[in-house]
Amino acid sequence: MKLQFIRPAPIRKYAKENNRRIGKDFLYTLDNHISRLLAKAVSTHNGGKKTLDASVAGFVGIK
């Protein structure tokens, strides 16, 4: 399985700076979560606009 929406290097670097490690299963779960949020965002009606904006992000749970 390939990661589609995230780059692991910056995530691993951030975790390392905070004395943590990142497992492959965490990265796949995070990628899957982003995939589901994006799918929900693109299927949300935004008043006829094509551009996803902060109001859509707030609606789908991205704060």
N, CA, C and O of each residue as an XYZ file, in Angstrom:
252
protein
N       0.841     -1.173      0.000
C       0.000      0.000      0.000
C       0.889      1.240      0.000
O       1.928      1.271      0.660
N       0.474      2.251     -0.741
C       1.271      3.461     -0.887
C       0.552      4.640     -0.242
O      -0.671      4.751     -0.326
N       1.316      5.517      0.400
C       0.751      6.731      0.968
C       0.386      7.680     -0.160
O       1.171      7.891     -1.085
N      -0.806      8.249     -0.078
C      -1.297      9.071     -1.174
C      -1.285     10.565     -0.851
O      -1.032     11.380     -1.739
N      -1.553     10.939      0.403
C      -1.763     12.344      0.720
C      -0.733     12.957      1.656
O      -0.733     14.174      1.843
N       0.137     12.162      2.245
C       1.097     12.714      3.196
C       2.516     12.344      2.807
O       2.757     11.370      2.094
N       3.453     13.154      3.300
C       4.880     12.850      3.162
C       5.386     12.448      4.541
O       5.259     13.227      5.486
N       5.951     11.263      4.679
C       6.352     10.784      6.000
C       7.531     11.538      6.616
O       7.590     11.666      7.839
N       8.460     12.034      5.821
C       9.674     12.633      6.360
C       9.401     13.801      7.314
O       9.944     13.799      8.419
N       8.591     14.794      6.947
C       8.344     15.890      7.889
C       7.602     15.430      9.148
O       7.817     15.974     10.231
N       6.740     14.439      9.004
C       6.001     13.921     10.157
C       6.956     13.209     11.106
O       6.896     13.402     12.320
N       7.835     12.386     10.549
C       8.822     11.689     11.370
C       9.777     12.679     12.035
O      10.160     12.491     13.190
N      10.162     13.731     11.314
C      11.059     14.748     11.873
C      10.404     15.458     13.051
O      11.036     15.667     14.087
N       9.140     15.828     12.889
C       8.412     16.486     13.963
C       8.317     15.588     15.195
O       8.510     16.042     16.322
N       8.019     14.323     14.968
C       7.930     13.375     16.081
C       9.283     13.219     16.768
O       9.358     13.172     17.996
N      10.343     13.140     15.981
C      11.680     12.982     16.551
C      12.070     14.192     17.393
O      12.707     14.041     18.436
N      11.695     15.384     16.953
C      11.969     16.594     17.723
C      11.247     16.582     19.067
O      11.649     17.269     20.006
N      10.184     15.800     19.146
C       9.408     15.690     20.377
C       9.626     14.339     21.067
O       8.793     13.880     21.849
N      10.771     13.716     20.755
C      11.185     12.456     21.380
C      10.173     11.326     21.209
O       9.908     10.567     22.142
N       9.613     11.226     20.004
C       8.669     10.161     19.685
C       9.094      9.508     18.374
O       9.906     10.054     17.626
N       8.538      8.343     18.113
C       8.755      7.670     16.842
C       7.407      7.452     16.167
O       6.368      7.437     16.827
N       7.430      7.286     14.860
C       6.212      7.088     14.084
C       6.275      5.708     13.434
O       7.244      5.385     12.747
N       5.251      4.905     13.650
C       5.160      3.595     13.021
C       4.453      3.674     11.678
O       3.718      4.623     11.405
N       4.680      2.673     10.851
C       4.036      2.648      9.534
C       2.522      2.638      9.660
O       1.826      3.287      8.878
N       2.009      1.904     10.641
C       0.559      1.839     10.802
C      -0.035      3.205     11.135
O      -1.150      3.511     10.714
N       0.698      4.028     11.888
C       0.237      5.389     12.186
C       0.160      6.213     10.905
O      -0.819      6.922     10.673
N       1.200      6.117     10.072
C       1.218      6.891      8.821
C       0.072      6.484      7.900
O      -0.566      7.343      7.292
N      -0.197      5.176      7.792
C      -1.296      4.714      6.942
C      -2.651      5.154      7.492
O      -3.551      5.503      6.728
N      -2.794      5.136      8.815
C      -4.039      5.588      9.435
C      -4.235      7.086      9.222
O      -5.343      7.530      8.921
N      -3.176      7.859      9.376
C      -3.246      9.300      9.148
C      -3.603      9.608      7.694
O      -4.434     10.477      7.430
N      -2.983      8.906      6.759
C      -3.267      9.098      5.339
C      -4.730      8.761      5.036
O      -5.392      9.465      4.273
N      -5.223      7.688      5.638
C      -6.613      7.278      5.434
C      -7.573      8.322      6.010
O      -8.613      8.607      5.416
N      -7.227      8.882      7.150
C      -8.056      9.912      7.764
C      -8.132     11.147      6.864
O      -9.209     11.712      6.672
N      -7.020     11.554      6.328
C      -6.997     12.707      5.420
C      -7.814     12.409      4.168
O      -8.522     13.280      3.662
N      -7.717     11.196      3.675
C      -8.490     10.790      2.503
C      -9.989     10.920      2.764
O     -10.726     11.433      1.923
N     -10.436     10.454      3.929
C     -11.856     10.537      4.270
C     -12.306     11.985      4.442
O     -13.399     12.346      4.004
N     -11.467     12.830      5.082
C     -11.816     14.245      5.241
C     -11.914     14.946      3.890
O     -12.823     15.744      3.663
N     -10.987     14.649      3.008
C     -11.002     15.261      1.682
C     -12.229     14.825      0.883
O     -12.852     15.637      0.200
N     -12.570     13.542      0.973
C     -13.754     13.047      0.272
C     -15.016     13.731      0.790
O     -15.904     14.079      0.012
N     -15.089     13.919      2.091
C     -16.243     14.605      2.682
C     -16.276     16.066      2.246
O     -17.345     16.610      1.970
N     -15.112     16.700      2.184
C     -15.044     18.112      1.792
C     -15.476     18.314      0.344
O     -16.230     19.243      0.054
N     -15.018     17.469     -0.563
C     -15.364     17.675     -1.971
C     -16.823     17.340     -2.256
O     -17.369     17.793     -3.262
N     -17.462     16.559     -1.397
C     -18.878     16.236     -1.616
C     -19.806     17.213     -0.897
O     -21.027     17.093     -1.004
N     -19.246     18.176     -0.168
C     -20.033     19.166      0.565
C     -20.456     20.297     -0.367
O     -19.644     20.822     -1.129
N     -21.739     20.669     -0.299
C     -22.233     21.789     -1.098
C     -21.716     23.090     -0.488
O     -21.854     23.322      0.713
N     -21.126     23.925     -1.322
C     -20.512     25.162     -0.846
C     -21.113     26.370     -1.566
O     -20.389     27.272     -1.987
N     -22.414     26.382     -1.700
C     -23.069     27.527     -2.332
C     -22.729     27.694     -3.796
O     -22.762     28.815     -4.305
N     -22.408     26.638     -4.478
C     -22.090     26.705     -5.895
C     -20.634     27.025     -6.195
O     -20.246     27.060     -7.363
N     -19.819     27.257     -5.177
C     -18.399     27.541     -5.392
C     -17.652     26.246     -5.714
O     -18.024     25.170     -5.245
N     -16.610     26.361     -6.510
C     -15.758     25.219     -6.800
C     -14.584     25.130     -5.836
O     -13.982     24.068     -5.675
N     -14.263     26.245     -5.199
C     -13.101     26.314     -4.321
C     -13.470     25.867     -2.912
O     -14.455     26.331     -2.339
N     -12.667     24.960     -2.362
C     -12.837     24.579     -0.969
C     -12.174     25.656     -0.118
O     -11.014     26.001     -0.345
N     -12.903     26.183      0.855
C     -12.359     27.248      1.687
C     -12.473     26.875      3.163
O     -12.816     25.744      3.506
N     -12.184     27.837      4.022
C     -12.159     27.581      5.461
C     -13.529     27.176      5.993
O     -13.609     26.414      6.957
N     -14.596     27.662      5.394
C     -15.926     27.286      5.880
C     -16.196     25.803      5.644
O     -16.813     25.146      6.482
N     -15.743     25.278      4.523
C     -15.893     23.848      4.253
C     -15.016     23.048      5.203
O     -15.436     22.013      5.721
N     -13.803     23.525      5.432
C     -12.904     22.829      6.350
C     -13.530     22.761      7.746
O     -13.473     21.719      8.398
N     -14.118     23.846      8.198
C     -14.775     23.839      9.498
C     -15.968     22.903      9.537
O     -16.223     22.255     10.552
N     -16.699     22.832      8.434
C     -17.870     21.970      8.363
C     -17.508     20.495      8.457
O     -18.226     19.715      9.083
N     -16.395     20.109      7.837
C     -16.014     18.688      7.849
C     -15.160     18.325      9.059
O     -14.770     17.168      9.217
N     -14.867     19.301      9.913
C     -14.172     18.988     11.154
C     -12.690     19.320     11.185
O     -11.966     18.842     12.059
N     -12.234     20.130     10.247
C     -10.839     20.564     10.247
C     -10.820     21.963     10.856
O     -11.389     22.899     10.295
N     -10.175     22.096     11.984
C     -10.174     23.403     12.663
C      -8.813     24.007     12.682
O      -8.631     25.103     13.212
